[in-house]
Amino acid sequence: MELDRRFSSKSGQSTLEYILVLVLVIAIFTAVGRVFQAAGVVDLMMAPLKKEYKAVYKYGHVDAEGPDEGSRAFHPSALYGQPGRTFVNPQR
């Protein structure tokens, strides 16, 4: 009987279980992240953001290059001499 009264309060058990589950989730997340990084998955996922999205955002075409990349391929050009400016892509 004495033993049951001493350990009848289990108020900290759920907190301890949540902490252990949190440690387990963090360990799994870290392990998966390291495996992805070692396999090069992160670089594959970032490639479109570094190349295609950058070109579309900067020049308006996926294959566009500007003067700072070495050429003006697929770069929109302004035609002057008409009312207003007209942007065309001569390679289309």
C-alpha positions as CSV (number, residue, x, y, z in Angstrom):
1,M,0.0,0.0,0.0
2,E,2.8,2.4,0.9
3,L,4.3,2.0,-2.5
4,D,1.1,2.8,-4.4
5,R,0.6,6.1,-2.5
6,R,4.2,7.2,-3.2
7,F,3.9,6.7,-7.0
8,S,0.3,7.4,-7.5
9,S,1.0,10.9,-8.9
10,K,1.8,10.6,-12.6
11,S,1.6,14.2,-13.6
12,G,5.1,14.4,-15.1
13,Q,4.7,11.2,-17.2
14,S,2.9,12.9,-20.2
15,T,5.5,15.7,-20.2
16,L,8.3,13.2,-20.3
17,E,6.6,11.2,-23.1
18,Y,6.2,14.4,-25.2
19,I,9.9,15.3,-24.7
20,L,10.9,11.8,-25.8
21,V,8.7,11.9,-28.8
22,L,10.1,15.4,-29.7
23,V,13.7,14.1,-29.4
24,L,12.8,11.1,-31.7
25,V,11.2,13.4,-34.3
26,I,14.2,15.7,-34.3
27,A,16.6,12.8,-34.7
28,I,14.6,11.4,-37.6
29,F,14.4,14.8,-39.3
30,T,18.1,15.3,-38.9
31,A,19.0,11.9,-40.2
32,V,16.8,12.3,-43.3
33,G,18.3,15.8,-43.9
34,R,21.8,14.4,-43.8
35,V,20.9,11.6,-46.1
36,F,19.3,14.0,-48.6
37,Q,22.4,16.3,-48.4
38,A,24.8,13.4,-48.9
39,A,22.8,12.1,-51.9
40,G,22.7,15.5,-53.6
41,V,18.9,15.7,-53.4
42,V,19.1,19.3,-52.0
43,D,21.1,20.5,-55.0
44,L,18.6,18.8,-57.4
45,M,15.7,20.6,-55.7
46,M,17.5,23.9,-55.7
47,A,18.6,23.8,-59.4
48,P,15.3,25.2,-60.8
49,L,15.3,28.0,-58.3
50,K,18.9,29.0,-59.2
51,K,18.5,28.8,-62.9
52,E,15.1,28.7,-64.5
53,Y,13.2,30.7,-61.9
54,K,16.0,33.3,-61.9
55,A,15.9,33.7,-65.6
56,V,12.1,33.9,-65.8
57,Y,12.0,36.5,-62.9
58,K,14.9,38.5,-64.3
59,Y,14.2,38.4,-68.1
60,G,10.8,36.8,-68.7
61,H,12.0,33.7,-70.5
62,V,13.3,30.4,-69.1
63,D,16.3,30.2,-71.5
64,A,17.1,34.0,-71.4
65,E,20.5,35.3,-70.7
66,G,21.5,38.8,-70.1
67,P,24.7,40.8,-70.8
68,D,26.1,39.8,-67.4
69,E,25.8,36.1,-68.4
70,G,27.6,36.6,-71.7
71,S,24.9,36.8,-74.3
72,R,21.5,38.3,-75.1
73,A,19.8,35.1,-76.2
74,F,16.1,35.1,-75.6
75,H,16.4,38.6,-74.1
76,P,13.4,40.9,-74.6
77,S,14.4,44.0,-76.5
78,A,12.7,47.4,-76.7
79,L,11.7,48.6,-80.2
80,Y,11.8,52.4,-80.4
81,G,10.3,54.7,-83.1
82,Q,6.8,53.5,-82.5
83,P,4.3,55.0,-80.1
84,G,5.4,53.7,-76.7
85,R,7.8,50.8,-76.3
86,T,7.2,47.4,-77.6
87,F,9.1,44.5,-76.1
88,V,9.6,41.6,-78.5
89,N,11.8,38.5,-78.5
90,P,13.4,38.2,-81.9
91,Q,14.4,34.5,-81.4
92,R,10.8,33.2,-81.1
